[in-house]
Amino acid sequence: MASSQRSTSHYVALDGVRGIAAISVLLFHLERWLNVPGLAANGNLAVDMFFTLSGFVLAVAYSERVHKMNLWDFFVMRAVRLMPLIMLATIISCSYVLLRGVWQTNDIVLSTVAIALFTGALNIPYFHAPFNIGGPQLFPLNGPQFSLFLEVVANVAWWAVRFGPQIAIAVLTFVVSAICVIVFGIGGDTTETFWLGFAHVGSSFALGVLIFHLDRMITRRRTRLVGSLFWCLTALMLLVFYVPVEATFTLKLFWKFVLAPALVWAGAYVTLNKTQEGVARYLGDLSYPIYALHYPLFCWVNGTLQAATGVKEPIVEVPLVVVTVIIASDVALRLFDRPVRLFLSRHIFARSGVHAATPG
């Protein structure tokens, strides 16, 4: 069942989509890290969904606040939303790297670990990081963090041009970025592919913003067709993520430029029953902690098992990591992330008079 939800900046169905996407990224990485084919061969495509969702949700949440918030206040607000878990993840991963260096007597240079800790905690890329601490990843202590860096860049760039013609800017950004993606490929996570990341995020984020503005121009009657489309697209998303072979580049582009935006658009008009809504909200709440923390937590679980048993047992480690990440994400959300964000919001924005509510 579909209904217009333009009156709210919160879309429960999209919470569920975001949660599924985060779990898919976790399983994709476990497939690579533990060499277990078939877990989520294309779960990394969920990053495109995150970027598109970010553009859409931020446009919804902040479209009426263009003249009420300057660029610095907006940047600080986004930092309050993202940075607590980024810092926590960096500290968890750094502690593992240091302990591993002591345990295995590796030739880890403390100065490089300190640089990785400093840059990671501030969400700044570390170019040419040494291999023994996680290079060539731009964020050696938390490889998936590259997308969070790109999201911040896209968020700030969008707010910097908020007074311009939004549809024209979104179309231009999408066209230029899409051409770059098609010609040069998809990247952004390593030193070598750093520049590709801007087209990667730009194309999807611009589509999210464009969906918001175009949708406001269209008057649609409430129809069950949109709800059916949402569930069909959700099933198609799962098929793309979990088909046991890597998608072709053409299919990746089709997902990025067509299917993911269509799912975001349809998800904004779906009403869930109480059970579905409860599950969707919970998945949405856990999506960011899962994404931010899954690599550091994997390192600890994997390292502990390797030290204890001396062998790699994916049949044990995969479910153990999944359960650990979900439980730890729930605990981190309740006992750390929410309290810290509430504290920062009260103390930072109370002085400036800026409303501190931020979208997920």
N, C-alpha and C positions, 0 to 999 in steps of 0.2 A: 504494500500500500504506500502510495506516494503522496506527499503534501508539501506545500511551500513552507520553508523554514527561514525565509528572509529576515524574520523578526529577531533571530537569535544569532549569536556568533559561535554557537556550539553545535556541532553536528555529531550526534552519537554514532551514527552508522560509520562515519569516517574515522571515529575513534577505533572501532573494531577493525577497520581496514588497516589502520596504522599499526595496531597491535600484531595482526597477522603478518604484516610486512616486516616488523622487527624480529619476530620469531623466525621468519624465513631467512633473514640475513644471518642470524645465529646458526641455523642449520647449514646454510651455504658455506659459512666459514669452517664449521666442524667437518664438512665434507672435504674441504681442502686441507685443513690442518691435520686431520687424522687419516686422510686418504680413504674415505668411505664413499664410494660412488653411489649416487642416487638419492642422497638426502634432500638436497634442494639445489639442483644443478644450476638454476638461474635465479636463486634467491637474492643475488646482488642487484637485480633489477628493481628491487624494492626501493633502492636509493632514489630512483627517478620518481617513484610515488611520493617519497618524503619531500622532494623538492617541489613537486607540483602542489602537494597539500600545503606546503609552507606559503607559496605564493597566494593561493586561494584564501587560506585561513587568515593570513595577515591582512590581506585586502579587505576581508569582511570585518575584522576586528578594529582596524585602524582607519578605514575610509572616511569616517566622520570626525577624525581627530587630526586632520592634516594641519590645521592652523593652531592646534592646541599643544603641540609637542615639537620641540626643535630636534635637530639631528642628534645632539649629544644625549638628550633625555631618552630618545628612542634607542640609541645604542646601549645605554646603561640598562634600560628595561630588558632588552634582549639578552644582555650579559647576565642579569639577575636570573633570567629564566634558564639559561644554558650552562653557565660557568660552574655552579656548585658541583654537579655531577662530573663535569669535565675534570675539575681539580681532584675530586675523589678518585676517579678512575686512574688519573696519572699517578697519584700517590700509591695506589694499590699495585699498579704495574711496576713502578720504580722500586718498591720494596722487594718485589719478586726478582727483578733483575739483579739487585744488590745481593740478595741472599743466594741466588744461583751462582753469582760470581764467586762468593765465598765458598760455597759448597763444592763447586767444581773447579775451584782455583783457576778460573778463566782470566785471561789478560784484559779484563775490562778496565778502561781508563776512567777514573772517577770524574774527570772533568767533562767527558762526553755524556756521562749519565746525568751530571748536574745540568748541562745544557738541555738535554732531553726533558728533564724534569721541569726546568724553567719555561721552555718554549711550549711544552705540552700543557702545563698548568695555565698558561696564558692564551692557549689556542693559537699559537704561532707555529708555522711550519719550520722544521729543522732540516735544512737541505744537506744532502750528502752525509747523512748520519751513518755511523759505522754499522756494518752488518751484525756484529755481535751484540748490539743492543736493539736491533730491529730495523736497521736500514735495509734497503733504500727508501722505506716508507717515510713520508713527510712527518708523520707522528710515530716515531719508532716505539714509543711506550704504549701506543694505542692506535694501531693502523687505521681502523674504521673512522677515527676522529677527523680524517680529512674532509668528510662530507659535512661535518659540523662547522669546520672552518669555512667551507664554501657557502654554507647556508648563511653564516653571519655576513659574509661579503655581499651576497645577494640581497639580504635584508637591508643592510645599510645603503647599498647603491640604490635600491628601490625607494627608500625614504628620502634620499638626497635629491631625487628628481620628482618628488611627490606633487610639485606644483605644475609640472608639465602635462601635456596631453597624454593621459595614461594609456589609452588604447593604442595610440600611435607608437609610444615608447615600447609597449609590450610587444607589438607586432614587429617592430624593428629589431628589438632584442632577440626575439624568437628566430626571426629569419636569419640574422647574422650568426647566431649561436648554432642554429640547426645546420647551416652550411658548414661551419667549422667542424661540428660533430661528424657529419657525413664524410667530409674530406679527410679529416685528421684522426677520427676515432674518438672513443670514450675513455676518459682517464681522469687524472687529478690526484691520485693517491701516492705517487712516487715523485722523486726529484725529476726524473726524466719526463714524466707526463704532467707535471704541475700545471702548465699553461692550458692543457686540455680541460682542466677542471672548471674553468670559468665558462666555457661553452657548455659543458656538461650541466652545470647548475643553471646557467642563464636560460637555456632553451626550455627546461621544465618549469622553472620558477615563473618565467614570463607567461607560459601557458596557464598556470594557476591564476595569475593576476588577470589575464585576458578572459578566462572563464567567468570570473567575478563580474567584470565590467560588461561583458556581452550579455550575461544572464540578467543583469539589471535592466537591460534594454528590451528584454523579451517578456511579454505577458503570456503565461501559459496556464491553461486550466489544469486543475488537479486530476491526475490520471494514474491508473494502476500500471500503465505501460512503463513509466519511469521506474517504479519499484521493481518490476520484472527485469528491466534492463540492468538495474543495480545488481540483482542477484546473479544474473547471467554473467555480468562482467566480473563479479567476485569469483565465480566458479572458473572463469577464464583466467583470472589472475593466478589462482591456485594451480591450474593446469600449466601455465607458463612457468611458474616458479618451480614446480615439482616434477615436471617431465624429466626423465632420467638422462637426457642428453642436452648438451649446451645449445642454446638457441643460436640461430644464424644472426649475422649482423643486421640483416633486413628485418628479422622478427624483433630484434632488440629495438630497432628504430620505430617499428610499428607500435610496440608496447609504449615506448617513451613518448611518442608524438600523438598517438591516437587512443590507445586503450586506457592508459593511466589517466589522462585528462578526462576521458569519458566517464570513468569510474568515479572520479572526484565530483564531476558535475552531477551524476545520478545520485551519488551518496548524500548530497546536500538536500535531497528531497524525499528521503526515505524515513518513514516512521516505523520503529521497531516495537515489538511487544515487550512486556516488562522483563521477561527472562533474557531476551536478546539484548535489550538495553543494558541490563546489569552486566552481562558478559562483555559487551562492547565497551562500556565505560571502564571496566577493569583492565581490559586489554589496552585501551588507549592510555590509561594511567601508567601502565608498566612499559609502554613502548619505548619511551626515551631512556629510562634506566636500563632496560635490556640492551638497547643499542649502545649506550655509553659504557656500560660495565662488562659486556660479555667477553671482550678480549682479555682484560686483566684477570677476570675470574677464571677464564679458561687456562690462562698461564699457571695460575696457582693450583688448579685441580690437576692439570696435566703434569706439572712439575712434581707435585706431591706423589702422584701415582707412579711416575717414572722412578722417583727416588725410593719408593717403598717396594716396588715389584721389579723394576729393571726392564719391564717389557711394556709394549703398547697394546692395550686391549680395548679397541673401539667399541665392542659390544657392551662393555662396562662403562667406558668413559663418556660415550655420547649421552645416554640417559642421565648419568651423574652430572655432567656439565649443564644439561638443560634444566634439570631440577634445581641445581645450585644457583644458576643464573636467575631463574624465576623467583626463587625464595629470597635471594640476596637483593634482587631489584625491588621486591615488595618492601623489604626491611629498609633499604636505603631511601626509598620514596617516602615512607612514613616517618622514619626517625631522623633522617638527614635532609633530604632535598626539600621537602615541604617546609619544615621548620626554618631552615636557613633562608629560603626564598621569602618566607613571611617576615623574618627578622630584617633582611636587607630591604625589602619593600617598605616596611614601616619606617625605617631609619633614613633611607635614602630619599624616598619620594615624598615623605611627609614634609621635608624642608622645602622642596620645590613646588609642592602643590599639585604634582602630576599624579593622576589616578594610576595606581600601581597594578591593576589587574592585567594579566597577560594571557594570551591564548596558549593552549598546549601545543 
